Amino acid sequence: MPTMPAGITTVTVTGRYVHPDGSPFTGKVTFAAPSLLQLSGADTIAVGSSTFTLDENGMFTAVLVATDNADMQPTGWAYQVTEQLTGVTARTYWIALPSTNSPIDLADIAPADPARGDYVLVPGPAGPAGADGNTILSGHGVPTGTVGRDGDYWMDLDAWMLYGPKTSGAWSGTGLPITDVIQSVNGQTGAVVLDAADVGADPAGAASAAQSAAISAAATDAANKVAAHTAANDPHGDRAWAAARFLTWRRRDLPDPVLADSLYTGTAPTISTAQTTTPTSGYIKYAPPGVALTSTDVTGSFTYAGAGGFQTGTVSPDTNYVLPTSKYPNTYASGQGIWSLEFGTDAQIIQLRFKYISAATMYRLSIDGRKVTDLMQSSGGTTAGSGHMLTIDFGSATPRRIRFDFATMPFGGIYLPPTATLWGVPLQGGRLMVLGDSISDGSAQNTGAGAGTWFHRAARLLGSTDAWEQGRGGTGYITPGSYATFGDRLNADVIAWAPDRLVIWGGYNDNTGSQSAISTAASSLYSTVKTQLPNCQVYVIGCWSPTATPATSIQNTDATLRTAAAAAGFPFISPVTGSCYDASGTLVTTHGPWITSGNAAGYIGADSVHPTDAGHVYLSRRITQAIRALMPA
């Protein structure tokens, strides 16, 4: 895209394409604009088209021009989107991009029905609902001034166009969806998604009786659901019920905690490590996407979890290994090494190629959803910087689901015998993420860095296999440590990756600072999360207290964060008191302080701050139970 002149607003557009089984699509998305964008002055910007290739998770990110820049002529400017996904018929449609909704998930505004390629769902800023009871009128042809009341919308069922809202007897706009920015539909604001439940009875009487009855009943049902789903029973607090369109976290849907974090009980595999990059003769390499292929190599259908933005290094041997770049400072060599890999295979023996970094290069193997070992294991590497092969013999050739959790272990592919196969597998439970400090990112007091903390255990207990540990030691709301504050990390580390569920846990590194500054930073952070991730379920954990007698500054920080969370409508969990507060700030239950004089010696390490391995097991249980208490049944 060209460089925009000062004053021109851009919009970040993201998209994520997955098959019904959860495996990512491959392909590309192209945005084409009018050949010339005319500004109010003498300036013009030549715009053609830009193509974005989906990454290994089926995702892309594009930065485009907003339609509501004051000096744009015409003001109703739009992009033509062409989706070209492997194995799927390409489709083309138009979108409009108001700046008030940046970033925008393309799934929110793409046509829900591929057959309606000319119908665009247009997001816009918050606005009033229809004046006559949250209604969209529908009919055939252009609406007249006698139809509907002020504040209503009109859908033309012939041209599949949306008019509105009506003001003083006139209908806004021409009906072209690329010219009007709709402000609110049926009480929904932000990304407006229309379906049959949003369409009222046809006032013109042109629709068939059956069609009118069906859409009228659907509209009534939708209105009743919205009216009944109040703040009293909505875990999102003041978020609109209609916005909760992804995953609703409910206790009844969680896995059995006894099984979720249990160990594999089948025949123990035989595992060995050798310093070599040469596989067993005849084995076929399933390379990570992005690694160059030679001879019989193929690109593996791997499902990455816990991280994104995978890249190869720029110089050998790193060109043969991938690492994620989704955690600050977001570079290949940034030190982010906590992520996971899943795939299916029927091989008896597999070989995993990796680069040995140091004693911190560790892994954990899971078979069919069960960990082979509870803690992360040494990779067995010898010479730092050299390639190694991890050989695993399962004892028999049968279909299995394989998972590796990695810590500082660049991945170079899987080798299989020619008689075996490898396939992609879906992730489960949505994308769970934590934005935190070293209590989530790990320390010298626990095994396996961030892959060995409370977070991955809690993710298993909560049924999420896509667990993103976005913690950085020493950071906080106002404290950057060696990296950056939560607020500075938020866009690149969290919002860009669209988590379905987010835990924010920090404050310990801030507690000796200004409470006013902490409050301001927390409020700003929560506001941004709420605006940019309106469909994400968020839980805030207060200030960590590693002793039974927390300092006044820790207690004050905990209280400051609780107040900010309540103002934002986020549930809050206090490590200091064990109290759990719902989105309105109301106390739901109190489970007691997490660290006491009786358990500190077993759960806190020699540095008197960070949890031990046993401490992280304990924290995973406490945090899971607190979150469960705040979930709807």
Summary of the structure (lengths in Angstrom):
residues: 633
radius of gyration: 26.4
end to end distance: 47.6
largest distance: 81.3
contacts: 2184
relative contact order: 0.08
helix: 21%
strand: 27%
